């Protein structure tokens, strides 16, 4: 029986491994293995895994590294993520990676792809522009073409044959990890006092750079061990954390929010790892790549970085709040994150219509002081408990 302390200790060591030693060890354990870095928030994990490449989400250095060299590449009035990502690369901490994928989530990530190609020519650098059109036929065909080109390129480098059978097996592996993530989310909603946000966050960050089946086993072991704690619930409100999908907040900020009187029972912190829609279903044509493209287009959770033609995002957020029994919403966005900050008004408008309380604050990944945020979260929690509104 694995103890919760042992699991959390292992998760902390993995999280603090900014040089990706665990990724290097995985590559050395087999021939032809690749590791491909993925910037938030979109990465075709199934395509990479089928090509013999471990998907490794790169979410910056957080507060574990001082950014000096990376600051020279960017002006001060953009988010911190590209600067710390470049710092990691320039210090050699990302040398275990064979390439990087940059999704078109914002101007900053798009520009980072060009900077990366010139700064690290030894890496495979691929810019992916997920379709924004609501017309399914052309969008699916375009995305299938992009994913197929990426798959064949990686297979040529790893020496793996790009077969439909391998891709179907990879889809099953990633879907098994998604099922474990669903179980983790359900346990968290049911017993947030036994599954604190900072531990759940560490576990989900481990999924950034682990084989899917290994992470699924780890997630189920953690849930079982956490439930054995038998802690008693405290007088806290339940909240959803929204807006931190790209640049990540420091773990201390998450702990500060919970200790101020909130149980964070849902969030969008590690978007790109969790399931956001129904799993791919390979049709009669036996084309798993087409199934992947359609599954992404049908993803049910709108995002600030994806065109929301029918204005579903606010109503989807209300549905999430209801589903997890939350009392309110914490909007936490990185400073200068245009997608998150521009998205807030349309979300809060719908929350107002449904009388769901919320509060908002900004952060940077290397923020060191949280007293003001803790006071704000504590005041929000007290207001909701006393009057049912902020």
N, C-alpha and C positions, 0 to 999 in steps of 0.2 A: 504494500500500500504506500503510494507516494504522498508525502506530507505537503501541505500547502506552502510551508516555508521553503522546502526544497525547490518546488516549482517556481515560486516567485523569485528566489535567488538565481535560478537559471535564466529566467526571463530578464532580470535586471542585467545580468552579465551579457546576454545577447544584445540588449538595448544599448549598453555602453560600448559595444564593440564597433566603434565608428570606422575602424579599418577593415571591417568585414572579414575577420579571420575565419568565422564559421562558414562563410560563403567560399572562401579559398579552400577550406578543408573538404567541403562537399565536392568541389571541382576535382580535387586531387584524388578523391575516392573512386573515380571512374574515368575512362578514356573518352575523349571527345566532348566532354561536358563544357557548356558555356554558361555564363551568367550575364544577364542583360538588365541594366538599370532602367527603371521606369519612373518618369516624373508623374506626379499626380495630374489628373485623376483617372485617366483612362489608360488601360494597358490590356492587350489581348493575352491574358495569362495562358489560356488554353493553347494558343498558337505557339507561344514560346516554349511551353512545356513539351508539346508534341515534337518540337525541333531539337529536343535535348538541351534546352536552355532553362536555367532557373530564373524566374522573374524576381527581380530585386527592386522593390519600391525605394526610391531615394527621396526622402522627405526633409532634407537639410540636416544640419548638425545640432539644431536646438540650442540649448544653453551649455552644451558639453564642449564647445570649441569657440575660441575667440576668432572672429572674422577680421582678417587684415588684408590679405592678398585679394580676396574676392571683392572687397569694397572698391578696389581700383577699377573694376569693370563696369560698375553701375552707379547711377546717381542716387542720392539719398532718399528721394521721394518715391521709391517703389518698395515692394515687400522685401523681406529679408531672405527668403528662400533661395533665389538664384545666387546671391552672394555667398551664402554658406555652402551651397552645393559646389560652387567653383572652388571655394576654400578646401573642401574635402578632396576634390580632384587634384588641385595644385599641390597639396601635401602628400599625395600618393595614397590616400585612404581608399580611393575607389579603383585601385589598380587591379583588384580581383575581377572587375567587370570587363567584359569583352565588347560592350557597346551600351548605348543609351537610346531610349525611345522618348520622344518629346511630343506629347499630345497638344493640339491647338486649343488650350484652355484659356489663354489670355495672351496679351502682347508680350508680357515678360517671359513666359515659357517659350513662346515662339522665337523670340530674340535669343534666348539662351541656347536654343538648338544651333544657331549659327555660330555663336561664340564657342560652343563646345567643339564643333567640327574643326575650327581653326586652331583651337588650343590643344585638343587631344586627337590628332589625326589618326592615331593608332586604333581608335574606337570605331566600331560601327555606329553611326549616328543616323537615326531615322526619325523624320518628322511625320506625324500622323495627324491628319485633319479629319476627325469624325464628321460624318454628314450632319447637317442641320436641317435639311429639308424634311417636310412631313410627307413627301411623296415616297411611299415605301419601295416601289419597284426600282427606281433609279438609285435611291439611297442605298438599298441593299446590294445592288450590283456594284456600285462604286466601292462600298466598304469591303465587299468580298474580294474585289480586285486588289485593294490595298493590303488586306490581310494575307492573301495568297502570295503576293510579291514578297512580303516580309518573311513569311514561312519558308519559301524556297531559298531566300537569301541565307537565312540562319541554318537551314538544313545543309546547304552547300558547305558552310563553315564547320558544322559539327560532324558531318559525314553520315547523318541520319537520313534515311529515305523518307521523302514527304508523302506518306501514304495516308489514305482515308482512315485506315484502321488505327494508326497511331494517333491521329487527331481525335477520333471517337473515344479512344482510351483516355486521352488527356482531358477531354470534356468531362468524362466520368470522374476522373481524379479531382478536378477542380470543383465539380458539383458536390462531391463528398465533403470537401472542405467547406463549401457553402452550407451544407446541411449541418455541419458541426457549428458553424457560425450562427445559424438560426437557433440551435439549441442553447448556445451561449447567451444570445440575446433574450431568449425566453427565460432562462434562469436569472439573468440580471434584472429583468422586469419583475419577476416574482420575489426575489430576495436581494435587493440592492445592498442591504446591510451586510450580507455575506460575500458579495462580489463588488468591492469598492472600485470606483472608476479608475484609479491609477493602476490597479492590477489588471483590470479588464483591458485597459489601454495597452499595457505592456504585452499582454497575450495577443491582442490583435495586431500590434506592431511586429510581433514575431512572425505572423503570417506574411509579412512583407518579403521575407527572404528564406522561407522554408518550403520543402516539397509539400504539396497539398496533403497527402496522406499522413505524413509525419505531423503536420500541424493539426489535422483533425484529431489524431490520437492525443496530442498534447492538450487541446482545448477540452476534450471530454474528461481527461484526467484532472484538469484544473477545476472544472465545474463540480466533479464528484468530491474533490478535496475541499473546495470552498464551502460546499453545503454541509460538510461535517463540522464546520466551525460552531454552528448553533448559536450565533450571535442574536441578540434581541434587537428588534427595530427601534430606531430613535425617532423623536418628534421632528422630522424634517419633511419638507415638501419634495415632490417628485418633479423633475424638469427634463426637458429635451434641450440638448446643446446643439446649436445650429450655426453654420458659417465658417467652421474651422476645417474645411475639407482639404485644403492644400498645405499652406504653411502651418505647422503644428504648434500648439501652445506647449509651454514647458509643463512637465508633470506636476510641478509644485502648484501651478495655477489650478489644475484640475482638483488637486487635494484641497486647496484653499476654498474652492467653490463648494465642495461637499462639506467641509468642516464648518462652513458658514451657515449651514442649515439646509442643504439641498442633497437629494439623491439624484444623480444624473443617470437616468434609466434608458436614454437613447441619445445618439449623437451621430454626426457625419464625419467624425475625425479621420477615419481610414477609408474614405470613399475610394473605390477602385479595387478593394479586396472583398467587401461584402457583396452578397447577391442583391441586385437592384431590380430584378424582374424574374419572370419564369425561366427555367433552364432551357438551353437549346434542345430542340427536338429535330433529329435528322429525319427528313421526309423520305418519300418513296424513291426520290432521285438519288438517295445515298450520298448527299453532298453535305458533309459536316461544316465546311467553311460557310456555305450559304445559311445553314442553321445558326451559326454563331453571329453572323451579320444581322439576321432577323431578330435574334434574341436581344442583341444590344439595342436595336431600334425600338423594341417593345418594352424596354426597361421601364419599370413603373415609378421610380423615384426621380422626379425632376431635379435638375441641378442648376446652380447659378451659371455654370459654364456650358449649358445646353439650351438651345432655343426652345422656349415653352410657348408654342403657337396658341394653345388653347387655354393659357393661364391656369394650369392645373396646380402649380407649385404651392400656392397658399392653401388650397383645399387638401392637397396631399399632406401638408404639414399638420393641418387640423386633424386629419385622419390618424396620423402618427401619434399626435398628442393623446387622442382618444384611446387608441389601441394600447398604449403603454400606461394608461392611467395617470398621465402627467398633470400637474397642477398649473404649469406654466412653461415658458420658453426662455432660455438664455441665449441671446445672440452674441456669439464670440467670434470676432473676425480679426484677421491680421491687419495692422495698420497699412493703409495704401492698397488694400486688396479690392480693386474695382469690382470684380464679379460679386463678391460677398456683400460689399457695402451698398452697391447699386441694387442688389436683390432684396435687401431688407424692407424697403418701403412697400413693395407689393405683397410681401409676406405679412408684415405687421397690419396692413390694411384688412386682410382676411381674418387675422387673429382678433382684431377689434370687432369685426362683425360677429364673431362667435364668443365675444367676451372672455377671451383667453389672455391672462396677464403675461407680460414679458418685460425683460430689461435687456440692455445691450451694453457691451464694452469692447474695447479693442486691445490688442496685445501684439507683441513681437516674439518670435521664437526664442530669443535670447533674453527676454525680460527677466529681471531678477527680483523685482519688488511687486508684491501682490496685495499689499494692505488695502489700497483703495478698492481693488476688485473684490476682495473678501468683504469689505464693509458694504459695498454695493450689493453683492449677492446675499449677504446676511439681512440687509434692509428689505430686499425683495422677498426673501423667504418669510420674514416676520409680517410683511404687509399681506402676503397671500394667506398666511395662517389666520391673521386677525380679521381681514376684511374681504378676502377672496379676490383681491385685485391689487395691482401694483400702483 
